[in-house]
Amino acid sequence: MQVSKVRHGGCKGTFTADAGIQRRKSGTVGRSYEHKLSERGFDLYPVLVALMQWGEKWAPNGRGLRVELVEKASGEPIRGSVVVSKDGRPLTPWDVRVVAGPGADEKSTGSINGVVLL
């Protein structure tokens, strides 16, 4: 299992290849690394975008965005991640409740059912 340290915006985290992020030496800059999503990492992409945008909002550096994600085709900034209903309506934490899934055991079912996000 490959472990890499990633630094962005003053935050340091550890990611593994098992989590879907692959680390390689950059071919252009001496000490830098490229981090690419594996097939598993593509499912993690919305989470990574949400965390990046959350960090920019709640831990700003005072000089503007450190990183901005833009659509390749238009060059326009992307919209943040949104939780949506099955029919595509945006949902807030007040619109969602937690229920035990089919894989939950009896102990978890009792502690999960009835949990409210907000």
Number of C-alpha atoms within 10 A of each C-alpha: 7 10 14 17 10 13 10 11 14 9 9 9 10 9 16 14 17 13 14 19 22 19 19 11 12 12 10 9 8 8 8 11 16 12 16 14 16 15 10 13 18 14 12 15 15 14 13 14 16 14 14 18 19 13 17 17 11 8 12 13 12 7 6 9 13 13 11 12 14 12 10 9 6 8 9 11 11 13 11 14 14 13 13 11 11 7 6 9 9 11 12 11 10 9 11 14 13 11 15 16 11 7 8 12 10 9 8 12 15 13 11 15 13 12 13 13 11 9
